[in-house]
């Protein structure tokens, strides 16, 4: 990496120590390199100035030139907003701000010529522009004339320090004016540049900020997106390759008595083709002599736990112990009961170790794990404690792995002389592009079919006005002997959100379903663990017909008799969470239902989420939609996995670039695994430099 780009931000002309400290804290700009990678989020052609009369229902964004003729404030406290009348020669339009009202009043002046940019919206037949970008129409802007001008994201604090989009633009221009081509050296091998017709790195950096034409902006964007994804894939594939060389694994040579006996005598069902395929993939891993690091994806109810259990039996047949780590006591207990019941009569000892296991019981488990008498232990974070010693741990299964921190998961590596094989499982389907990026250093298996006989869950949307009809339907299901979940997003009333909270809901449900005919459990995250478990167990045993709960039941409750999931205020949940909650039903042979309850007023995004849920039960389709709606940064668990650190690439729209980047990185490493060939030396140095800050875990 070039030393000029490593210069501290305060040494850039126009910054200095105080501004430098502010830029570090507020915008995370530490060096010249951070500034050059602070890319614009859009561009404006200053020559295209439209008229207010041109605003119509199809207008996405508009740029206007005119004056503010007056201000008026509306509402008070939380509902306070500022409205300004903006006028050009063709008409008037209101500009509206809901935040920073006092600062805007101080900053913007009537009878001053401004350029306004924003997205028009219609209210009561009149157009307005909420939170527009406003700047004085200066001689500098007039001089810019034609051409694409960059617009940079900022913050309210930064704007008050003179670092709005135009202030950041000045810093970027100051930097680019002093940069030479040697300051942004090319590291990409010539054959890759030629194959994909990529412009040079220097040319790309200049044109991403100040494009000489739309074509050059397109080429700069394509080059830098490819670069980001190529470097990311190259790093992960190198980690994966090195792990295969360095991390020697235990070899599970035998498929012996324990596996065969369970498979032939204890399993009352046939494995699906997908389950068999995954077991073959795991078998290959455990025979290879390398440590297995495999991610197992499968929708709710697809049979991941059976695959995990069969893998544990492979370990036991070869003289090893196995453990399963779950994020909550509820889920750990669920796994323990299922696995212990499945292995009844096999002579294998299964134990459960969580934070609530104390005294003699804990001492017994610790002693027998150390002596090798316990074959399988199932638990929570308690399993990574230093006091937990195995005689010969060969396999670690981690369920809902995104809920564990990097350091916590990595601790399992030190539990044997060689690291045990790792199988991480998730019931949150991950879109292919995201899986390639987040888990590119793991091998990925997918169970993409449900066991035969499972009926698809019917999902319907109901408004609050239909509540009495919904209650009637629930009573019909209860009369058939079924059980019901009713889930709320909040525990207590919130001033900011007009939601039916859990306690209000519980009271209204108690009135509609009175004792002694109906019995209701209530569960939420603020209950003591013992009380929560007591209520859970009452529902599991069928002693209560309705469970009123928060999302604490998203993971870890398996009640095949539960046939209806009612989700209150469904518009407040993300797609992934709605799908997880729906997966709590549909576990038995009977037809199951998911009812999405909402108010009448729904945003377009909420309508889309509800529509997707009603149209499909396919978790991978839902995950793709979730990625489109929310972006990769918000998908559950990705932030714990090392961070994407993508400035330009978009995993929703840049799948083809990602595929090309990954294939290219694979081919390059196959040809030169250590990047030792002379024409790869610059690339090697660059990768080593950026890898210094990389926190990809051994168990991603």
N, C-alpha and C positions, 0 to 999 in steps of 0.2 A: 504494500500500500504506500502511496506517495506521501512524503512528509508534509507537503503543503496542505493536503486535505486533512491531515491529522492535527493541524494547528488549532489551538483553542479559539473558541468563538469570539472572545473579547479582543483578539488581535485583528479582527476584520474591521476595516475602516467604517466608522460610524457606529461602532458597538461600544467598546470600552468595558471596564470591570463591572459597573453596576448593571448596565443593560445585558451584559454577558451572563451575569448571575440570574437575572430575570428570565432570559431566553432558555437557560438550562432548566429552570424549575417549571416554567409555564408551558413551553413548547418542546422541551426535551432536545434542544439544539445545543450540543456540546462542542462540536468541531466544525471546521469548514466542510468536511465531508457530509455532516448532518444537514448543513444548509443546502448543498448541491442535490441532496436526496430528498429535500422537502418539496415534493413535486406539486404543481398546480392541480386543483381538483376539477377545474374547467377553464374554458377560454372564452373571451368575448371579442367579437369583431366590432371595434369602436366605430367603424364606418356605418354600421347598421343601427340606426336609431329609429324606432317605430313611434307611432302616434297613439295617444290614448283612445282615439276613435277606432283603432285597429283591433282592440281587445275583443275577443270572441270566445265562445265555449271551447274551441279547439286550441287556444293559445296556451302553450306549455310554459314558456318564459318570455319576458318582454323587457326591452331596454328603452327607457324613455329619457327625454331631456326637457327640463322645465323648472318651475319654481314652487316652493311651499308657500301657500298663501295664509296658512293659519294652523294652530294646534287646538285640540280639545281633549280633555281627559275624561274618561268614562269609568264608572264603577268605583269600588274602594277595596282596600286591603288585597285579598287574594284575587279578586276579579278586576283589579286596576289595569287599565290599558290606555295607551296614548294613540290618538288618531290625528293624522295630518292631511290636509287637503293639498293635493299635488296637481298642478295645472300646466298644460301646454296650450298651444294655439287651437287645439281641436276639442278640448274638454277637460274634465276633472276626474280624479280617482283618489280614493282614500288609501293612505299608507297606515298600517297598524302595527303597534309594538305591544307585546304583553310583558316584556322584561326590559330592564335597564332604562325605565321611563325617564328618571331624573337626569341620567347622563345624556340621553338623546336630546332632551329639552335644552341642555347646556350647549350641545355640540352643533345642532342643526338650526339654521337661522332662516326666517322668512325672507322673500325677495332676493334670494341667492340662487344662481343657476346650478342645478344639480343633475347628475346622471343617476338614474334609478334603475336597478335591475332586480327582478323577482318573478315569482309565479302568481299570476292573478287567480283569485278565487271569487265565487259568486255568493252573495248573501242577500236574501230578500230582493232578488232581481238586480242588485247593484254589484259592480266589481270592486274589489279592494286588493291590496298587495300586502300580505302579512310579512313582517320582518324583512323588508327589502334591503339590498345593499345600496347605500347612498354615498356618493362622493361628489365633491365640488367639481364643476366642469372647468378645469384649469387650462392654462395655456399648454401645460405639459400634455394633457389628454388631447387637446386640439392638435398638437404637433404629432401625436402618435398616428393620426390618420388611419389608413387601412392596415389590416393585419390582425392576427390573433393575439390578444393580450392575455397573459396568465392571471388567474384568480386563485389566491391562496387561502386556505382555511386559517382562521385565527380564533381568538377567544375575547370575551368582553374585557378581561383584565389587560390583554395585549393591546387591544384597540385603544384603551385609555392611555397607553404608553406610546402611542404613535405607531404601533405595530399591527395595523390592520393589513388588509391584502396589499395595499399600495406600499406600506412601510416595509413589508417582507419582500415585495418585488424589488425595492431599492437595494436591500441587502444582497439578494441573489444577483442582481445586475452588477453590483460592486465586485462580488466574488468572480463572476464569469468574465468580467472585463480584465481581470488580472491573471486568469488561468490560461495556460498554454497547453498544446496537445500533449506535451510530455508530462504535465501534471495529472492527466487522466489517461494513463497508459492502457493499451489494449492487453487483456489477459486471455481472451477467447482464442483458441487455436484457429489458424487460418482456414483449415478445411471446414470447420463448423460455420465460420462467417460466410464462406463461399457457398456451402450447401444451402443455407437458409437465406442467403442474400441479405445479411445483416449489416447495417451501417456501423461505423466505428463507435467506440464507447464515447470518445470526446464529442463527436458529431451528435450522438444521441443525447448527451447531457445538455449541450447547448440548445438543441431544438426542442427538448421537452419543456424548457422554460421560455425560450423565445423562438418559436417556430417560424422559419422563413416562408413556409407554405403549409397547407393542410397535408400534402403528401409527405413532407418531411416530419410533420408532427406524428403522422401515422407510423412512419418508419422508426422514429425515435421511440415511440411507445412500444412497438412490437419488439425492438431490440432489447429494451430495458425489462420488459415482462419476461422475455425468454431468458435473459441473464439471471433474474431473480429466481425463477423456477429451476433453471439448470443448476445453479449453485446449491440450492436447497436439496435437490435430488442427488447431486454429486456427493454432498456431505453425508446424507443419510445412507446412500449406497456404500460409501467407504466405511462408515460405522458398521454396517451390516456385514460387509466383506471382512473387516478386521475382526469382528466378533466371531465369525466363523473360523478364523485362523487361530485366534487367541483363546477363545472360550471353549475349551474342550468340554464335551458333555458326557454324562454317563450313558452307556449303551444298554438299552432294554432289549436284550437278545431274545428272551423267551416270551411267548404267549402261552401261559401255563394254566395250572389248575384253577386259580382264583378267577381269572378272566373267563376261561372256558365254561366253568361251572355256573358263574353268574349269567353269562350270555345265554347258555342253553337251558338253565333251570329256573333262574330267578326273574328273568325278563318276561313279562306277560304280553309283550307287544313286539312287533317287527320294527326294526330301525328303518327310517326313511333313506332313500338313495343319497340325499345330501348328508345325513349323519354318517353313513358308511364311507362316503368320499372323504369327509373330514378326518375320520379315524384312520383312514389309509395315509392321509397327509401327515398326521401326527406320528404314525408308525414309522414312516420314512425318516422323519426328524430324529426320533429317538434311537434309530439304528445307525445314524450317520456319523456318530462320534463327535458331533458338534452340539453345543447347548441349544435347545429349542427355545425360540422366542416367537410365539405364535399368537396372533389376535384371532379370537373366535367371535364372529358377528352372527347374530341370529335374532329374529324377531321374538317378541314375547310368545312363549308357548311352543317354540320351534324344537326344543329338546336339547339345549346346550348342556344342561346339568347331567344328562345321561352320558353324553360324550365325555364330559369331565370325569365322571365316575369310572367309565371304562378305561380312561387314561390312567387314573389312580390305580386301578387293578393291574394295569401293565407294570407300573412302578413296583407294586407289592410283589408281583410274580418274579421280579428281578432282585428282590431283597431290599427294596427301598421303602421309606415312608413317604406319605403324601400329605399335603395340607391344602385347605381351601380357605381363603381369606375374603370376608365380606365386609361391606362398609358399616353395617348396623347390626345390633344384637338381634333385631327381629329377623333380618334376612339370614344371619348366621344360624339362628335357631331353626328357621324353616329348612335350610339345607341340612342341618344336623338330623332333624326328624325324618326327612325324606331318605337321606342316605343310610342312616341307621336302620330304618325299616326295610329298605331295599336289600341290605346286607345281613338281615336276620338269618341265622342258621349257617352262615358261612365260616364262623369261627374268627372273623376279623374284629378287632376292637376299634371302635370309633368314639372319639371324645370331642367335647366342645369346650373351648377356652375363650372366655370373654372377660371384660373388666369386672363383671359381677360374680364371677366364679372365685370364691375366697376359701381360706382356711384349709381344711383337710382335703377337700375336693381338688383345690388348686395344686396342693402339694403332691397328691396322687398323680395328677396329669403330668406335672413337670418331671417327676421321677420316672414315670413309665414311658414318657417320650424319650428321655435321655437313655433309657435302657432298651429302647426299641420295641417295647411290648404294645404300644399303641401304634396301629397301622395308619390310621387317618385321623387328623385333627382338623376341626372346623372352628373358625373363630373370627375375631375382629382384629383391630390394630394390636390387641394384646399379643398376637403371635409374633410380632417383630421385636418384642422386649428382649433385652439381653439375657434375662433369666430363662427364656424358652430355648432349650438346647435339644436338638434331635440327635439320635444315634446315627441316622443315615437318611437324610431327606433327599429325595430324588426328583420330586415334582411339586411345584407350587402353582395352584390355580387361584387366580384373582378375579373375583366377580365384580361387575360394575366398576371396572378398574379406574375410570376417570375420577372416582371419588377419593382415590388415594394420592397423596403427594409423591413427587418423584423420589425424595429421600426415603420415605416410608417403604415404597416398593423395593428400592434398591437394597434395603437392609436384609431382605430375604436371601440375597446372594451370599451372605457371609455365614449361612447356617450349615455349610458343608465344605469339605476341602475343595471340591469343584462346585461351581454354581449349579443349582438344580435346574431342571427344565422348567420353563415358564409358559403357562397357558393363561392368557388374559381374556376375559369374556365381557361382552357388552350386549345388552338388549336394546341399546339405542342405535338403530341402524345408521351407518355413516355413509354419506354419498361417496361414490368411487373416487372423485377428484379429491375430496377431503381426506379419505383414507390413504390415498397415494402420497399426500403431502404430510399429514400428521403422523401416520404410521408407516412411512416409506421404508423405515429400517426394520420393520417386523414383517414376517410372513403372515398373510391374511387368509383365513378360511371363512367361508360363508355358508350358513345353513339357510337355504333359500326356499324351503318347502315345509309346510306344517304337517304333523302326523295325520294319517288318514282318519276320517270320522269327525274331525274338528269342523264345526259349522262356523261360517263367517259371521262375525258380529254385525248386527244391523245397527247402523248409527243414524239418528234422526236429530233434527234441530227443532226445538220448541221454544216459543216466547213465554215470558212470565205469565202472560194472560191465559195461557193454556194449563196453568198449574193444577187446577182441579181435575182436569182430564188426565194429567200425568199421574196424580195421586191415585186416581181410579185404576189406572194401568198397573201401578205398583202393587195395589191391593190384590189384583187378579194374579200377579206373579207370586205373591206371598201365599195366596190360597193354593197354588200349585205346589207349595213347599219350597219355593225358591227364596234366596236372600238378596238384599239390595245394598249397594254402596251409594251414599250421597256425599259428594266432595265439595268443599268450599275453599276459596283461595285465601281467606283471611281468618284469623282467630278473633280479632276484636275490631270494633268500628274504626274506620279511618276517615279523617276529615277530608282528605284529598280525593278519596274514591268512594262513590256512592254504591257500596256493595252490601249484599246481604251477608253479614258475617256469621261465623259458625254458631255462636250461642243463640242469636236470633233464629237462625235456621232450625236449630235443635228444638227450640220452643214451639215453633210453628209446626214442625213435623210431629212433635209429641201430641199436639192438639189434633192433628189429622189422623194419627195412628195411636189411639189411646190404649193405656193399660186396661185390663189385663190381656186383651186380645193380641196386642203387639208389644214387642220388647225391643228396645233400642240401645245400641252401644254408641259411645262417643269417644273419639281418639284425636288428640292433637299434640303437637311437638312440645308444648309446655307442661304436659303431665309428667309426673314422676314415672320413671321406667317401669316400676312394679305395677302402677295403676294402668299404664298404657298396655302392658302385657296382659293384665287381667281382662281388660275390655276386649283386646284382640282375641284372646283365647275363648271368651264367651261367644264371639261371633264365629270363630273357627269351628267350635263344637256345635253350632246351631242353636245355642241357647237364646240368641237374639236374632231377629230377622233383618234389622236395618243397622248399618254402621254409618253414622254421621262423622265425617272426618275431614281433616285438612290433607294436604298432599303427602303426609307422613306415610300413607298407604300406597304411594306410588310404586314403591319397591318392597317386596318381602312378604306379601300376604297371598297365600294360595288357598282359595276356598272354591273348589269345583262347583259347589252348590249355588254360588252367587251368580245370578243371571242378568242383573241390571246394574249399570253404572250411570248414575245421574251426576253430571258435572255442572254445578251452579256457576253463574258468571263465566261461562266457557270462553267468552271473548277475552278474558284476562289471562288466559294460559297460552303458552307457545305450542306450536304443533307437536314438537317432540314430547312435551309433557302430557298433552291431551292423548297422544297415542300410548304413552306409558300407562296412564290411568285406565284407558280403555282395555288395556291388556290384563287388568285384574279380573275381568270376566271372560267368558268364553273358554273356560278351562274344563268344563264338563261336556257331556254329550248333548245337553239341551240347548235350544236356541237362546242366544244371549243378545242383550241390547245395550246401547250406549245413547243416553239422552243428553244433548247439549242444550242447556238452558241459558237464555240471554234476555236482555232487555230489547226494546224495539230499536233503539238508536245504536247502530253498529258502524264502525269505520270500514272503509273499503278493504283494508288489510284483514280486519276481523271477519268480514264476510267471506273473504277468500280462504282463510284458515278453516272456518266452519264448513265451507263447501268442500274443501279437500278431504276433511274428516268424513263427511257423509258419502263421498264418492269412492273412497278406497280404504282397504285395510292393510295395504302393502306398506310396511314400514320404510322400505327403501324409496318408494315414490314420495312418501311423506317427508323423509329426510332431505330429498332433493328440493322439495318445495320449501322446506324450512330454511335451507341454505339460500335459496333465492330471496326469501322474505327477509331474513335476518342477517345474512352474511356470515362468513366463517368465524369471525371473532366471537360471536355469541353462541355458537353451537356448543352444547354442553360438553365440558371437559377439555376443549382444545387448548385453553390457556394454560392448563397444568402440564401440558405435554411438551413445553419448551418454547412455545410462541411461534407464530408464523413469520413475523418480521417481513411481511410483504408490503412494499410501498405502493406498487402499481398493479401487480397481477391480481386478477379477480377470479376466484375459483369457480364462480357461477358461470362466467362467460368465457373463460380462457382455458377450458378443458383441453382443446386441441393443442394449444401451446404447451400445456403441462405434459401431455402425452409425448409430444415431440422432444421436450426437454428431458424427460425421464429416459426415453429410448436412447437419446444421444449420450446421456451420462452413462447408461448401462454399456453401450457399445465402446465408449472411450475407456471405461474401467476394465472391460474384458480384454481390450487390446493392450492396456498399460495400467495394471492394477495399482501400482504405487506412484503413477504419474512421474516416472523417473526418466522418460525419454526427453531428449534436449528440447524439442518443440513444445513440451508440456511444463517446462520449468516455471515459466511466468504464472501459469494457471495454478501450479502447486503452491507457489509462494502466496498467491492471493487467497487460496482456500485455507492454507494454514493460518493466515492472518485473521480472516473472518471467523475461523473456528475457535479462536481463543475465547470468544465470548459466548460460544455455543453451550447451551445447558441441556442438550438432548440426554436423556437418562439412559442407563443401560437397559432399563425396562421402560419403554416409552409409554 
